Amino acid sequence: NDLVLDNFFSYILELDKTNFQINNLGEGGVRIYLWYELFSMIKCEIPSLPEQQKIASFLSAIDQQIEHVGKQIDGMKEWKKGLLQQLFV
C-alpha cells in the first residue's frame, strides 16, 4: 500500500524476526506457503515514509559496498592463484 516503500519492505522481509513469523505461520513441508490471510498477521514496525527512504537508501548503499568488496576479494583470489602458479613453474 501507500504506507510502505517496496525497497524498504524487501529489507523487512530479510529480518530474522520476520522470517521467524513466516516460518511459524506458513504451511507446507518442503516449501513454505503463506496465504495472504496468514501473511497479513505478521507484525512489523513501519516508520514514516521519509524514514523508510533513508533506511532503504542506507541499506542499499551498504549492499553495494558489500558487492564491491566481494568483487575485490574475488580479484585478489585470482591474483593469488596466478602468483602461486608462477612460483611453481
Secondary structure, 3 states (H helix, E strand, C coil): CCCCCHHHHHHHHHCHHHHHHHHHHCECCCCCECCHHHHCCCCCCCCCHHHHHHHHHHHHHHHHHHHHHHHHHHHHHHHHHHHHHHHCC
